[in-house]
């Protein structure tokens, strides 16, 4: 039996696994001492980038996302490859999705967008000093490049038009932290 915070794991089995996701089902002893089960999903760790140009405009993506069944506006986002560190992944994703390179990168920390049943950390970055580079989206990505004043992007978060959690955190941190500018 393995202690896991106030829980005890009696047995763990893999219910599903592919290159992006691992679903595990644990037989547990709950904190109240009763037996139970708990399922968790482990996704690749990822990055989210908001690119900011000299005019104070943010460069975001608009893309249909299968899981939510609709188009969303969000920062450049993607999973980290096993050999990558977060900054390498952020640079790669910005080039792939928007065809942009950046001279200056600011790491705004790591977040856990879901904590009850999903493990998927996301490192947050602001990219500045933008230049065009080779654009190479993956075959599943039909991405529209969206450019808007950062104040409009913050307002879009407040109005529920931007709902991607890492992008919301990034934009709100930009709005609250004058030192980022």
Secondary structure, DSSP 8 states (H G I E B T S, - for coil): -EEETTEEEEEEEEEEE-SSEEEEEEEEE-TTS-EEEEEEEEE--EEEEEEE-TTSEEEEEEEEETTTTEEEEE-EEEE--TT--HHHHHHHHHHHHH-EEEEEEEEEEEEES--SSEE-EEEEEEEEEEEE------TT---EEEEEEHHHHHHHHHTTS---HHHHHHHHHHHH-GGG-
